[in-house]
Amino acid sequence: MAEFKLHCFGESGNSYRVALMLQLCGCDWEPVFVPFFKGGTRDPDWRVRFNEMGEAPVLEHGALKLTQSGVILDYLAERTGKFGPHNPEERREILRWILYDNHKFTSYYATLRFQVGLTHQGDPAVHEFLRGRVTAAWKIVDTHLAGADFLVGGRPTIADLSLAGYVYYTEETGLDTRALFPNIVAWSERIKALDGWQAPYNLMPRD
Ligand SMILES: N[C@@H](CCC(=O)N[C@@H](CS)C(=O)NCC(=O)O)C(=O)O
């Protein structure tokens, strides 16, 4: 049995950032498929056993169960000594970007992709609203990356892995992110060049 078990599914960028961290760190890990599109995370029993918040990913490490990808990345950085902060200022900077990611950079994009690219549902006016929110949030990251190879400290950290959660998926969203955000594209290529990088659907099983 692998040392780490990651409850996840292929379409989940929130899970991918943790899978990528495990992979880049050379951890002994295995994915445990969560049947999200069949209501897996809404199952009351699953919530009691794995995550009261009803979300993937969940990382199992021995008796420990961790949820929230930012917390999991922080735990793995501490355990492995990789992709973490070198000092208190960097720790705060990493936390700042992870919070921005969870609140804006990922959350609007993931919602837009879910409705337009995966489930083909929702109100076109809502999609347009989400495109506006994605564009504003991604522009801020693109501007930051115009002057930096990585988000914090000039080297890849868990802040980069967090924001990289959704940048390799290609499902339709009605936004040409490759054309709009060239610095994000260049940064995503730098992450892709890291030893051990793998695409989301190669790391995690999908429906
Ligand atoms: N902030 C959370 C977000 C996790 C999340 O939203 N996961 C999605 C799958 S990609 C989920 O399980 N959503 C269930 C729901 O919203 O009901 C994290 O970073 O772990």
The ligand as an ORCA input file, in Angstrom:
! r2SCAN-3c Opt
* xyz 0 1
  N     -10.787     25.154     -1.483
  C     -10.931     23.734     -1.725
  C     -11.827     23.539     -2.926
  C     -12.144     22.068     -3.148
  C     -13.272     21.887     -4.135
  O     -14.089     22.802     -4.366
  N     -13.335     20.678     -4.716
  C     -14.398     20.382     -5.628
  C     -13.920     19.397     -6.677
  S     -12.753     20.148     -7.785
  C     -15.506     19.725     -4.857
  O     -15.309     18.672     -4.291
  N     -16.678     20.375     -4.828
  C     -17.835     19.814     -4.191
  C     -18.931     20.820     -4.070
  O     -18.696     22.011     -4.259
  O     -20.030     20.398     -3.740
  C      -9.559     23.102     -1.926
  O      -8.668     23.802     -2.399
  O      -9.369     21.926     -1.568
*
